[in-house]
């Protein structure tokens, strides 16, 4: 079911410690995560730096990839996204590997859309022709990004977390119609302990996405943790700080991940929530069913 990582900061920051060297670094989760499962079906990293968005994806396991280590050491930005994949919808192919990118936007997803083969036509009907034609792979995740961008185009001044909420509500409604026995609301159970069969029938939408400025996302029925820092994070992989402090503005960052990566005081993101992290690096949470 994949593992994901996202960082939004006030200053360009490097993520190599959490991707390579932390107590539970993402590269370790490629081999074995907290569920005891591997995530071997590809990896990817994307970042936004100085207004420019970049992305790299490979199908080989991150734990076996020299390129993963190289890119993790070099990747830096005010936004950083990373992902290791365990394929559910879509074969292990380059076109199905996260992050998905459209222009300045990037998305990573951990979860599963039940009955996606039946939900997909409804989603495609909601898109204009150009957006439908832009879809290259077969994952539910890529389709979700395109839906988000369609909704953003229709409401260009809408806050990203509001756009995210609208997309999740649409997907929930489509799954209700096409898979009546599926669970689409936030569950009370600890999703980290649910078995594969339970998760298959449970809509999972842990999303992190950026428009190149703000990081937004949702937690629905998969694990997600957050960590805010008001200081520069020191890393043994570097001879200097992993943040470029180019001005006198106070530093602040929010990191979001499927699992706690370090021994710091991570906070569980409430199940059934949407959120945004702006250029101030501060996490703002709302309920998925809140007005807006």
C-alpha positions, 0 to 999 in steps of 0.5 A: 500500500506504499509509503510516502513522505512530504516536507514543506518549509520556509527555506530550501531544505534537504531531506536526505536524513529522513530519506536515507539515515533516520531511525526509520528512513524511507529507504528502510521502508522500501525493504520492510515497513512497520507492517512487515511488508516491502514496498519494492515496486519503484520509488520517486522524489520531487521537489520545488526550489526557487519556483521550479518543480522537478521529479525523478521516478524509477521502477526498481526498489529504492533499497537496491538503487544507487540512484535513490541514494544519489538523488536523496543526497541532492534533493532539496527545496521548500517542498520535497515529496518522496514515495516508495511503492507497493503496487495495488492498482496499476502494474510496476511500470514507470508510468505508474510510479510516484510522484505524478507531475503536471507542470508545477504540481506533484502528487504522492498517494498511499491508499486504494480506491475500491472498484476503481475499474468501475469508478474510473469512468465516472472520474473520467466523465468529470474531466475535460477532454485534454485532461483525460488525454493527459493520463498516461498510466493506469493508477488511481493515483494519477487519475486523482491528481488530474481530478484535483487539477480539474477542480483547481482550474474550475476554482482557481482562487480556492484554497488547496485544502478545499479543492482536496476536500471536494475531490475526496467527496467526489471519490467517496460518492463514486465508490458508494455507487459502484461498490456499495459494500465498501467503507468510504468514511473514516474508520475508528479502527487502527488502520495499521493493524487491518489486514489486506482483505479489510483494506481492499474494501476500505477507501484509502486516500492519504494524499500529499500534493503541491501546486508549486507553492502550497502543500495540501493533502488528506488522511483517510484510512491509512496511517499518517504522521506529522512533525513540525520544526521551528529550528534547523534539523542537524544531519550527520550526512552533511558537514553543515546544516541541511537548510539554506538560511538565506535571510533573517526570516524564522525557520519553520517546517512541517514533515508528513509521512506514513510512518514516524521517521525519527525519534522526535515527537511526531503527532498522528494526523486525525483520520478523516481530515484535510490539511494545508501547509503554506509558505509559513511551513505551519500545518493547518488541519480541518475535518474532511466533513467540515464546511468549506 
